[in-house]
């Protein structure tokens, strides 16, 4: 009896196959089990001053209220801070999630990560260094379309085609 059950189970497992594979579509989305999930956006930007080691927050359109801010535990992944990647000519590749209404705080990543309690929204707002720090911001599509993201973005920059290959947001 046990052998018959085992044979039936093996037959069932062998005859089953999944048609739901992970694949990349032509729209730079990853398809998994019948649903599409866009890959992270590639945002390239340039700032008025060096804010590379400053924690960013997102403001509303009027720039009078913080609408998004990180938890001190969320600015580090795998022991490394989510600092932007430096590209040619002062451009930066976002690694944390900025937007056109980004503002930078006085806190460095190290200082912010050491905070025991998160400051209030008003305290964070009062510690903004610059509410309009961006000179340029470009959306360069989904991360999945790049094979060597830094090399390809630097090529756009060196050939002065960043605003042609990417969508200028500012």
N, C-alpha and C positions, 0 to 999 in steps of 0.2 A: 504494500500500500504506500509506504513512504517513497519508494522508487517512482511509482506512478505520479504522485504529487510533485516530486522533484522534476520529473520529465515535463509535466504540464507547465510548471513555473518557468523552467528554462525555455520552453517553446514560446511562452508568452513574451518573455524578455527579448528573445532573439527576433521575434516577429515585429516587435514595436520599434519604431524609429521616429525621431523627431524631425519635423520639417521646419521647426522654428529655430533657425540658426542666427547667430550674430553676424551682421554684415554691414558694410558701409554703403550708403546709398549715394546717388549722384548729388543730393542736396546737402552733403556733408553732415548727415545725421547718422547716428548709430541706431540700427534697427535690432531690437531684441524682443523675441517672443511676440512678434506682431505689432509692437509699438515703436515709435521713433522718439529718440531722445537727442536733442541737439547737443553738440559738444560745446565746451566753454568758448565764449567769444574772445577774440584776440583784440585787445585794446592797446593802442600805441599812443603815447602822449608826450608832451613837452611842457615843462613848468617854467614860471617866471624866475623862480629861485630853486635851490637845491632842497627838495623835501623828501629825498629818497629814503631817509631813515625815520620819517615822521608818520605817525598813524593817521589814516584818513577816515573821514566820516562822509556821509552823503547828506546833503541839505535838500529842502524842498525847493521848488522853482523860484520862490521869492528870496531864498537864502536866509530865512529868518528862523528856521527850525531844523533840527537834526531829524532825519527820517530813518537813518540806518547807521549803526556803529558796531564795531566788533567787541566781542567779549575778550578780555585779556588772554584767555586760553585759546582763542581762535586765530591769533596772529602768528602762530608757530605751527609748522607741520614737520613731523619727523626730526625735531630738534633744530630746525632752521626757520628763521623768520621769513615771512612772505614779502620780502623786499622786492621792489620792481627789478627787472633785469635791464641792465644798461645796454643800450644800443648805440649806434653811431650818431654823431652830431647832437648829443644831448637828449636823444629820444629815449623813452623808457617803455618797456613791455610790462603791463600790469599783471600781477600775480595774485591779487587779493580781491579785486572787485570794485573798481572805481566807476565813475560816470561823469556826465557833463556837469553835475552839481557837486563835485567832490570839493572837500575842504580838508586842510591838513591841520592837525593838532600840534601843540607844543611838545607833546609826549613823543619821545623816541620809542621804537619798538621795545627796547630793553626796559625802559621805565614803565611803559604801559603793561608789559607782561608781568612785572613785579607787583602791580596793584593788587592789594588784598580785597578791596571792595571797588566796584565800578562807580565812578563819579556819577552824579546826577546828570540828566540831559542839560540842565542849565550850566553846570560846572564844565561839562564837555564843550558846550557852545562858547562859554567864556574863555576857553583855552584854544580857540581856533586862531591859527597864525594868519591864514589867508583864506577868504571866502571865494576868491576868484583866482586861483593859482595857475590855471591852464592857459597856455599859449595855443596849443593844438591838442586835439583828441580825434583819433581815427579808429573806426571799427574795421578791422581787417578780416572779418568773417569768422568762421569756426576753426577752432584749433585743429580739427581733424584734417583740414585741407593742406596742412604743412607737414613736410617730412623732416625739415631742419629749420625750425621756426626762427631762431636768431639769425642764421645765415640768410634766409629768404627775406626777412624784414630789413636786415642791413643792406641787402641788395636793392630793395625798393628805395631805401633812404639814399644810398650812394648814387643811384640813377635818377634821383629826384622824381620818383613816380609813386611815392607813398599815397598821395592824395588821388592818384589815378587808380591804383590797385585797391585802395581802401575807401570807405565812406567817411568823409570828414564830418565829425559831429560838432567840432568847434574849430 
